[in-house]
Amino acid sequence: MEITCVNSSTGKGGGMGPLHGGHIIQVPIYFIRTLRTPVKKSNLMYKIGQIVPFEMSAGSNGIVWVKAKNAVMTILVAQLLEVLSVRSPEQHDGIIKKFRKAVSCL
């Protein structure tokens, strides 16, 4: 499978282009809107990024590409996103708090 990041209005890479390495997951489409929220206080990417720096591309089709500093962190972030995608927004902060505690031991 090849994942490419392009500008939806032009159909061109615009400096983005192919995504190399990382891990691909499928999440419910409604969860993509949660990931893309511009409100920093409730933005999951921001909250997770405060714990583990990572790159992510989230497609409107529910496909998410994740890449962190190494394979272990990449998989952990991907698993976290999968868990968050099937939980209610009210549960997100508690799950992220547990994630922070777990990765601090690594």
JOZIPE-V30332 format. One record per helix or strand of 3 or more residues. SS is the DSSP state (2 for helix, 1 for strand). FROM is the first residue (numbers start at 0). LEN is the number of residues. If there is no record, write none. Layout:
BEGIN
ss:SS from:FROM len:LEN
ss:SS from:FROM len:LEN
END
This chain:
BEGIN
ss:1 from:22 len:4
ss:2 from:28 len:7
ss:2 from:39 len:3
ss:2 from:43 len:6
ss:1 from:53 len:5
ss:1 from:62 len:6
ss:2 from:70 len:15
ss:2 from:88 len:16
END
